[in-house]
Amino acid sequence: ARPRRRLPRKPGPMVMVKQRQAANARERDRTQSVNTAFTALRTLIPTEPVDRKLSKIETLRLASSYISHLANVLLLGEGCEDGQPCFSAIYGAKGDLDSKQPRSICTFCLSNQRKG
């Protein structure tokens, strides 16, 4: 006679409750960590008005735009003749502009233009 194999036991209700509580705690910690990171990122992005709280998606989009803007400022400098380094980086020299393309300006160039 062969010995019978024992099937693994299902965890009891108390074990399942503790596992769920642990998973919930990990998710709360993760969410808090993400929210803290967004708060830190918001402090680095210039906004108008200054005290405006951006949503998470606005924060990500504006951060991406700001990084592009800063890269263009590094590449071309702030002393572009029209004061719009992002516009110059996209279209190059004035002779390269196509009359059908709309003249765009990034949020940060526009903000600087309004201040000046």
N, C-alpha and C positions, 0 to 999 in steps of 0.2 A: 504494500500500500504506500502510495506516494503522499507526502505531506501536502496539505492544501495551502495554496498561496493566499495570503491575506490581501485583500483589496485595500488600497490606501483609504484612510478615513477622511471624510469631508470635515473641514474645520467646523467647530461648533459655532453657535451664534455669537458667543462672547468674543471668540477669536476674530470673527468677521467684523464685528463692531470695532475692535481695536485696530485692525488693519485699515478700515475705512477712516477712522479718526486720524491715524498716522498719515494716510494719503491726503486727507483734507488739510492737515497741518503743513505738509510739504507744499501743497498747492498755494496755501495762504502765504508761505514764505517766498515762494517763487513770484507770486503776484506782487508782493511788497517790494521785492528786489527789482522787478521791472519798473514799477511805479517810481521808485527812488532814482533809477537810472534816467527815466524820462524827466523827472524834476531837475536833475543835474543838467541834462541836455538843454532844457528850456532856459536855464540861466545863462547859457552860452550863446543863444541866438537872439540877435537884436529884433525887437518887435515894437510896433507902434499901435496903440499906446503901450508904454513900457510895462504896465501892470497886467496886460492882457494874458490870460492863461490859454495856451494853445491846446487843442485836442491832441491825442497821440498821433493821429495821421497828419495833422497840420505840423506838428513838431518834426516828424520824419521828413515830410516834403520840404519844409523850410530849411531844415538842417542840410539836406542834400543840395538845395539851391544855394545856400550860404557857402557851402564848401566849394561849389563851382565858381561862385562869385569871387571868393578869396583866391582860388587858383588863377582866375583871370587877372585879378589885381597883381598877383605875384608875376604873372607872365608879362603883362602889359604896363603895369604901374597904374596909379590913380590919376596920373597926369595926362590922360588921353585928351585930345583936343575937344571932344564933345562931353567928356566926363562920364562916359559909359563904357568901361572896359569890357563888360560882358557882350555888349553889342558889337564892339570891334573884334572880339575874339571869334564870334560866330561868323561874321561876314567878311572879315579881313579889311583890306584897304577900302577907301570910299569908292574907288573905281570898280570894285567887284560887286557893288550893290545892284540888284535887279529892281527895276522900278515897281514891279508887281508885288514884291515881298513887303509885308508890313514892317514898319520900324518898331521893334520890340525893345523893351527895357526891363531888366531884372528888378525885382523888388528892392534890392539893396542899392542899386544905382539910382532908382527912382527916389528912394528915401534920402540919399545923399544930395540929389538934385533939388529936392524940396527944401532941405536944410540950407543949401547954399544960395 
